[in-house]
Amino acid sequence: MNFDLLHPAEQLVMTMDRIYGYGMTTTSGGNLSIREENGDLWITPAGVDKGSLAPDDIMHVSPSGTATGRHRPSVELPFHQWIYQRRPELRAIVHAHPPALVAFSLVRKIPDTSLIPNMRQVCGEVGMAEYGLPGSPDLGEKIARVFGRGCNAVILENHGAVVGAPDLFRAFMSFETLDFCARLEIDARRIGTPTGLTQREIQLSAQKQALRLDEFSPAGHSSLERQARQEMVTLIRRACDQKLFTSTQGTFSQRLEGDSFLITPYLVDRKHLEVGDLVRIDLGKREAGKMPSRSVGLHREIYARQPHVRSVIIAHPPSIMAFAVTGERFDSRTIPECYVMLRNVPKLPFGATFLEPERTAALFVPGTPLALVQNDCAVVTGNSLIQAFDRLEVAEYSARALVACRSLGEVVMIDPLQVAEIERAFGA
């Protein structure tokens, strides 16, 4: 699917459906717009259920300000117009009220975008706009003033957040990423003190590139590969719905035969991934015309060193990542299922995935299916795609429980005798 070639009304409906489905706005909250080259503006309507928008609900506003359509334009139309006037290079705006970003707006703080790589690059400088009455020229002027300073993402005092970008997908990606940063920081502060990356570490990560692999043109696709592609796309989309992945963050791979595996592509929207978007790697060469995830080298090293591994997932869910951005240790002895699935979970230093892929790959022996990388990611392995995915879910759900219980009382882990009993029943 080429999102950019869809009609603006279709783009707005698809994006609002995603924002609503991800719990980032309510039935009546949030508004999105697209401004075309000729100055025409398309915007979501006022007073229409955001969970069931249709293309013919979207309002058109001409450069002269004349609105046409079935409804009224969003009450926040003025601030959209103010932003486009101040920043003519922006072509799309996303505004909504995710709880985590609202929390930051209430305490007048900006989420830390340095906790894991790429977040600052995606969000850019984040500003804070003073409170203004919704729908008022005063609010529009206050928001546009901050955008005028070069910020593309703005927290609104006691309100929510606004993000602008050259197209709607990039605006959504930045909005989703900013919300992720907020949720990650909140979870991290509940269990410890988050520590961000240094400027040098951020630059080091930004310089990381996918391996320069030669290309090959597949002679065909086996039934095994066809099935694997479909399974991967299904679970990748589920990972987005479960908030285990974001639109462009998160990598799946699955071993095929010999030195061959499938992997997610670089910088392609995970939610709308198609089977043909996945990249096949054969004997260290990439499928012609496709760019694999930048972590392809680590995946290949794991498959080469660990014959029992059939699938690898790299992800950044906020609760398990709270343990990766603090000094806190993730302990899998929460419930029997978690210990059986995850066992001991080592924490590796930042850069382990791309500076020392061989050494990192050597860790994933049968008793170590999961590792956290400081300020980077969780790496999960399995003897099948569904097992690796299950382990990722179990890790994130267990991390959520550990974060939540900090406000309830002292954590009591399964004791050594109970661990020994589990190992006798399910294998050491």
C-alpha positions as CSV (number, residue, x, y, z in Angstrom):
1,M,0.0,0.0,0.0
2,N,1.3,3.4,-1.0
3,F,-0.1,5.6,1.8
4,D,1.0,8.8,0.1
5,L,-1.1,8.1,-3.0
6,L,-4.4,7.8,-1.0
7,H,-6.8,10.6,-1.0
8,P,-6.3,13.0,2.0
9,A,-9.6,11.9,3.5
10,E,-8.6,8.2,3.3
11,Q,-5.3,9.0,5.0
12,L,-7.0,10.9,7.8
13,V,-9.5,8.2,8.5
14,M,-6.9,5.4,8.5
15,T,-4.6,7.4,10.9
16,M,-7.4,8.4,13.2
17,D,-8.6,4.8,13.3
18,R,-5.1,3.9,14.4
19,I,-4.8,6.6,17.0
20,Y,-8.2,5.7,18.5
21,G,-7.4,1.9,18.4
22,Y,-4.1,2.5,20.2
23,G,-6.0,4.3,23.0
24,M,-4.4,7.6,22.2
25,T,-7.6,9.5,22.1
26,T,-11.3,9.3,23.0
27,T,-14.5,9.3,21.0
28,S,-14.7,13.1,20.9
29,G,-11.0,14.0,21.3
30,G,-8.2,14.7,18.9
31,N,-8.0,16.1,15.4
32,L,-5.8,15.6,12.3
33,S,-5.3,17.6,9.1
34,I,-3.5,17.6,5.8
35,R,-2.7,20.7,3.7
36,E,-2.2,20.2,0.0
37,E,0.2,22.2,-2.2
38,N,-2.6,24.4,-3.5
39,G,-3.5,25.4,0.1
40,D,-6.6,23.2,0.4
41,L,-6.9,21.8,3.9
42,W,-8.6,18.5,4.9
43,I,-9.5,18.1,8.6
44,T,-11.4,15.8,10.9
45,P,-14.9,17.0,11.8
46,A,-16.2,18.3,15.1
47,G,-18.6,16.2,17.2
48,V,-18.3,13.0,15.2
49,D,-17.2,9.6,16.7
50,K,-13.5,9.2,16.2
51,G,-13.8,5.5,16.4
52,S,-16.0,5.2,13.3
53,L,-15.0,8.0,10.9
54,A,-15.6,7.5,7.2
55,P,-13.9,9.4,4.3
56,D,-17.1,11.4,3.7
57,D,-17.0,12.7,7.3
58,I,-13.7,14.6,6.5
59,M,-14.1,18.3,6.0
60,H,-12.5,20.4,3.2
61,V,-11.5,24.0,3.9
62,S,-10.4,26.2,1.0
63,P,-7.5,28.6,1.2
64,S,-10.1,31.4,1.6
65,G,-11.5,29.6,4.7
66,T,-14.7,28.2,3.1
67,A,-15.6,24.8,4.7
68,T,-17.5,22.1,2.7
69,G,-18.7,18.7,3.9
70,R,-21.3,17.0,6.0
71,H,-20.3,18.4,9.3
72,R,-18.4,21.3,10.9
73,P,-14.6,21.3,10.9
74,S,-12.8,20.5,14.2
75,V,-13.1,23.3,16.7
76,E,-9.3,23.3,16.7
77,L,-9.1,24.4,13.0
78,P,-7.7,27.8,14.0
79,F,-4.5,26.4,15.5
80,H,-4.0,24.1,12.4
81,Q,-4.3,27.2,10.2
82,W,-1.9,29.2,12.5
83,I,0.7,26.4,12.3
84,Y,0.6,26.0,8.5
85,Q,0.9,29.8,8.2
86,R,3.9,29.9,10.5
87,R,5.5,26.8,9.0
88,P,4.5,26.4,5.3
89,E,6.8,23.4,4.8
90,L,4.6,21.3,7.1
91,R,1.8,19.4,5.4
92,A,0.2,17.4,8.2
93,I,-0.7,17.9,11.8
94,V,-1.7,15.3,14.5
95,H,-3.3,16.4,17.8
96,A,-4.6,14.1,20.5
97,H,-4.6,13.4,24.2
98,P,-2.8,10.2,25.0
99,P,-2.8,9.7,28.9
100,A,1.0,9.7,29.2
101,L,1.4,12.9,27.2
102,V,-1.4,14.5,29.1
103,A,0.4,13.6,32.3
104,F,3.5,15.5,31.1
105,S,1.3,18.4,30.1
106,L,-0.2,18.5,33.7
107,V,3.2,18.7,35.4
108,R,4.7,21.0,32.7
109,K,7.5,18.6,31.7
110,I,8.7,17.3,28.4
111,P,9.4,13.6,27.9
112,D,13.0,12.6,27.7
113,T,13.7,11.6,24.1
114,S,17.3,10.4,24.9
115,L,16.4,7.2,26.7
116,I,16.8,5.0,23.6
117,P,18.3,5.6,20.1
118,N,16.5,7.3,17.3
119,M,13.8,8.8,19.5
120,R,15.3,12.3,19.5
121,Q,16.0,12.0,15.8
122,V,12.3,11.1,15.1
123,C,10.8,13.7,17.5
124,G,13.3,16.5,17.1
125,E,13.2,19.4,19.6
126,V,10.0,19.2,21.7
127,G,8.5,22.5,23.0
128,M,5.9,23.5,25.5
129,A,3.0,25.9,24.7
130,E,1.2,27.9,27.3
131,Y,-2.4,27.1,28.1
132,G,-5.1,28.5,25.9
133,L,-8.9,28.0,25.5
134,P,-9.5,25.2,23.0
135,G,-10.6,26.6,19.6
136,S,-9.5,30.1,20.4
137,P,-7.1,32.3,18.3
138,D,-5.1,32.7,21.5
139,L,-4.3,29.0,21.7
140,G,-3.5,28.9,18.0
141,E,-1.1,31.8,18.3
142,K,0.6,30.2,21.4
143,I,1.1,26.9,19.6
144,A,2.3,28.5,16.4
145,R,4.8,30.6,18.3
146,V,6.5,27.4,19.6
147,F,6.4,25.8,16.1
148,G,7.9,29.0,14.8
149,R,11.0,28.4,16.9
150,G,11.7,25.2,14.9
151,C,9.9,22.6,17.1
152,N,7.9,20.0,15.2
153,A,6.4,18.5,18.4
154,V,4.7,20.6,21.1
155,I,3.2,19.7,24.5
156,L,0.2,21.8,25.4
157,E,-0.2,22.8,29.0
158,N,-3.2,21.0,30.5
159,H,-4.2,19.6,27.1
160,G,-2.2,17.1,25.1
161,A,0.3,17.3,22.3
162,V,0.5,18.5,18.7
163,V,3.0,17.2,16.0
164,G,3.6,18.6,12.5
165,A,5.5,17.0,9.6
166,P,5.9,17.1,5.8
167,D,3.3,14.2,5.5
168,L,0.8,12.5,7.7
169,F,2.7,9.3,8.2
170,R,5.7,11.1,9.5
171,A,3.5,13.2,11.7
172,F,1.9,10.1,13.2
173,M,5.3,8.4,13.5
174,S,6.6,11.4,15.6
175,F,3.4,11.5,17.7
176,E,3.5,7.8,18.4
177,T,7.2,8.0,19.2
178,L,6.7,10.9,21.6
179,D,3.9,9.0,23.4
180,F,6.2,6.0,23.6
181,C,8.9,8.2,25.2
182,A,6.4,9.4,27.7
183,R,5.2,5.9,28.6
184,L,8.7,4.6,28.9
185,E,9.8,7.4,31.2
186,I,6.8,7.1,33.4
187,D,7.4,3.3,33.9
188,A,11.1,3.9,34.4
189,R,10.5,6.5,37.1
190,R,8.2,4.1,38.9
191,I,11.0,1.6,39.4
192,G,14.1,3.7,39.5
193,T,16.0,6.6,38.0
194,P,16.1,6.6,34.2
195,T,19.5,7.5,32.6
196,G,19.6,8.8,29.0
197,L,22.1,8.3,26.3
198,T,25.0,10.7,26.0
199,Q,25.3,12.8,22.9
200,R,28.2,10.6,21.8
201,E,26.1,7.5,22.2
202,I,23.3,9.0,20.2
203,Q,25.7,10.0,17.5
204,L,27.2,6.5,17.5
205,S,23.8,4.9,17.1
206,A,22.9,7.3,14.3
207,Q,26.0,6.3,12.4
208,K,25.0,2.6,12.6
209,Q,24.2,1.3,9.2
210,A,22.9,-1.9,7.9
211,L,25.5,-4.2,6.5
212,R,26.4,-3.5,2.9
213,L,25.1,-6.7,1.5
214,D,25.3,-7.7,-2.1
215,E,22.0,-8.3,-3.8
216,F,20.5,-11.5,-5.3
217,S,17.3,-12.1,-7.3
218,P,15.3,-15.1,-5.9
219,A,14.7,-17.9,-8.5
220,G,11.4,-18.6,-6.7
221,H,9.7,-18.9,-3.3
222,S,9.2,-22.2,-1.6
223,S,6.0,-23.1,0.3
224,L,8.0,-22.9,3.5
225,E,9.0,-19.3,2.7
226,R,5.4,-18.3,1.6
227,Q,4.0,-19.6,4.9
228,A,6.7,-17.9,6.9
229,R,6.0,-14.6,5.2
230,Q,2.3,-14.8,6.0
231,E,3.0,-15.8,9.7
232,M,5.4,-12.9,10.1
233,V,3.1,-10.3,8.7
234,T,0.3,-11.5,10.9
235,L,2.3,-11.4,14.1
236,I,4.0,-8.1,13.2
237,R,0.6,-6.4,12.9
238,R,-0.4,-8.0,16.2
239,A,2.7,-6.6,17.8
240,C,1.7,-3.1,16.7
241,D,-1.8,-3.6,18.1
242,Q,-0.3,-4.9,21.4
243,K,2.0,-1.8,21.5
244,L,5.0,-4.1,21.5
245,F,6.2,-2.4,18.2
246,T,5.8,1.1,17.0
247,S,5.2,2.0,13.3
248,T,8.9,1.8,12.4
249,Q,10.6,0.3,15.5
250,G,10.8,-3.5,16.0
251,T,12.3,-6.3,14.0
252,F,11.2,-9.9,13.3
253,S,13.2,-12.5,11.6
254,Q,12.6,-16.2,10.8
255,R,15.0,-18.9,9.7
256,L,14.2,-20.7,6.5
257,E,16.7,-23.3,5.3
258,G,20.5,-23.3,5.5
259,D,21.9,-19.8,5.7
260,S,18.6,-18.2,4.7
261,F,16.1,-16.2,6.7
262,L,13.4,-13.5,6.4
263,I,13.6,-10.1,8.1
264,T,11.6,-7.0,8.4
265,P,12.6,-4.1,6.1
266,Y,14.2,-0.8,7.2
267,L,11.8,2.1,7.9
268,V,8.6,0.6,6.5
269,D,5.4,1.0,8.5
270,R,5.0,-2.2,10.6
271,K,1.2,-1.9,10.9
272,H,0.7,-2.1,7.1
273,L,3.5,-4.4,6.2
274,E,2.8,-6.8,3.3
275,V,4.3,-10.2,2.7
276,G,6.3,-8.8,-0.3
277,D,7.9,-6.1,1.9
278,L,9.8,-8.7,4.0
279,V,13.5,-9.1,2.9
280,R,15.0,-12.5,2.3
281,I,18.7,-13.0,3.2
282,D,20.6,-15.8,1.4
283,L,24.2,-16.6,2.1
284,G,24.8,-13.1,3.4
285,K,23.1,-11.4,0.4
286,R,19.8,-9.4,0.4
287,E,16.8,-9.7,-1.8
288,A,17.2,-7.3,-4.7
289,G,15.6,-3.9,-4.3
290,K,15.0,-4.2,-0.6
291,M,16.7,-2.8,2.5
292,P,16.7,-5.1,5.6
293,S,16.6,-3.9,9.2
294,R,19.8,-2.3,10.4
295,S,20.1,-5.2,12.9
296,V,20.4,-7.8,10.2
297,G,24.0,-8.6,11.2
298,L,23.0,-9.6,14.7
299,H,20.2,-11.8,13.4
300,R,22.6,-13.6,11.0
301,E,25.2,-14.1,13.8
302,I,22.5,-15.6,16.1
303,Y,21.4,-18.1,13.4
304,A,25.0,-19.1,12.6
305,R,25.9,-19.7,16.3
306,Q,22.6,-21.0,17.7
307,P,21.1,-23.9,15.6
308,H,18.2,-24.2,18.0
309,V,17.0,-20.7,17.3
310,R,14.4,-20.4,14.5
311,S,13.2,-16.8,15.1
312,V,14.6,-13.6,16.6
313,I,12.7,-10.5,17.6
314,I,14.2,-7.1,18.6
315,A,11.7,-4.8,20.3
316,H,11.3,-1.9,22.7
317,P,8.1,-2.3,24.7
318,P,8.0,0.4,27.4
319,S,7.6,-1.7,30.6
320,I,10.4,-4.1,29.9
321,M,12.5,-1.2,28.5
322,A,12.0,0.6,31.8
323,F,14.5,-2.0,33.2
324,A,16.9,-1.3,30.3
325,V,17.0,2.5,30.9
326,T,17.5,2.2,34.7
327,G,19.8,0.3,37.0
328,E,17.0,-2.0,38.0
329,R,17.3,-5.8,37.2
330,F,14.5,-7.6,35.5
331,D,13.8,-10.8,37.5
332,S,11.7,-13.5,35.7
333,R,10.8,-15.2,39.0
334,T,7.4,-13.5,39.1
335,I,5.0,-16.3,38.2
336,P,5.9,-19.8,37.0
337,E,5.0,-19.1,33.4
338,C,7.4,-16.2,33.3
339,Y,10.3,-18.2,34.8
340,V,9.6,-21.2,32.5
341,M,9.6,-19.0,29.4
342,L,12.4,-16.6,30.2
343,R,14.8,-18.0,32.9
344,N,17.7,-15.7,33.5
345,V,17.7,-12.4,31.7
346,P,21.1,-10.7,31.3
347,K,21.5,-7.0,30.7
348,L,24.1,-6.1,28.1
349,P,25.9,-2.7,27.7
350,F,24.7,-0.2,25.2
351,G,26.1,-0.9,21.7
352,A,26.3,-4.7,22.2
353,T,23.9,-5.3,19.3
354,F,26.0,-3.4,16.7
355,L,29.5,-3.1,18.2
356,E,29.8,-6.8,19.3
357,P,27.3,-8.8,17.4
358,E,29.3,-12.1,17.6
359,R,29.8,-11.9,21.3
360,T,26.1,-11.0,21.8
361,A,24.9,-13.8,19.6
362,A,26.9,-16.3,21.6
363,L,24.8,-15.5,24.7
364,F,21.5,-17.0,23.3
365,V,22.1,-20.6,24.4
366,P,18.9,-22.7,25.2
367,G,18.7,-21.3,28.8
368,T,19.0,-17.7,27.8
369,P,16.3,-16.8,25.3
370,L,16.0,-13.1,26.2
371,A,18.5,-10.3,26.9
372,L,18.1,-6.6,27.6
373,V,20.5,-4.1,26.1
374,Q,21.0,-1.0,28.1
375,N,19.2,2.0,26.6
376,D,18.5,0.1,23.4
377,C,16.2,-2.9,23.1
378,A,15.1,-6.4,24.2
379,V,16.4,-9.3,22.0
380,V,14.2,-12.4,22.1
381,T,14.8,-15.8,20.5
382,G,12.7,-18.9,20.1
383,N,12.5,-22.3,18.3
384,S,9.6,-20.9,16.3
385,L,8.2,-17.5,15.5
386,I,5.2,-17.9,17.8
387,Q,7.5,-19.0,20.7
388,A,9.6,-15.9,20.3
389,F,6.5,-13.7,20.1
390,D,5.0,-15.4,23.2
391,R,8.2,-14.7,25.1
392,L,8.2,-11.1,24.1
393,E,4.6,-10.8,25.4
394,V,5.4,-12.6,28.6
395,A,8.4,-10.3,29.2
396,E,6.3,-7.2,28.7
397,Y,3.3,-8.3,30.7
398,S,5.6,-9.4,33.6
399,A,7.4,-6.1,33.4
400,R,4.1,-4.3,33.6
401,A,3.2,-6.3,36.8
402,L,6.6,-5.5,38.3
403,V,6.1,-1.8,37.6
404,A,2.6,-1.8,38.9
405,C,3.4,-3.6,42.2
406,R,5.9,-0.9,43.2
407,S,2.9,1.1,44.4
408,L,1.3,-1.8,46.3
409,G,4.0,-3.2,48.5
410,E,7.2,-5.2,48.7
411,V,7.7,-7.6,45.8
412,V,8.0,-11.3,46.8
413,M,9.6,-13.5,44.2
414,I,9.3,-17.2,43.7
415,D,11.9,-18.6,46.2
416,P,14.8,-21.1,45.3
417,L,12.9,-24.2,46.4
418,Q,9.9,-23.2,44.2
419,V,12.3,-22.5,41.3
420,A,13.8,-26.0,41.8
421,E,10.3,-27.5,41.7
422,I,9.5,-25.6,38.5
423,E,12.8,-26.8,36.9
424,R,12.0,-30.5,37.8
425,A,8.6,-30.2,36.3
426,F,9.4,-28.3,33.2
427,G,13.2,-28.9,32.7
428,A,16.2,-27.0,33.9
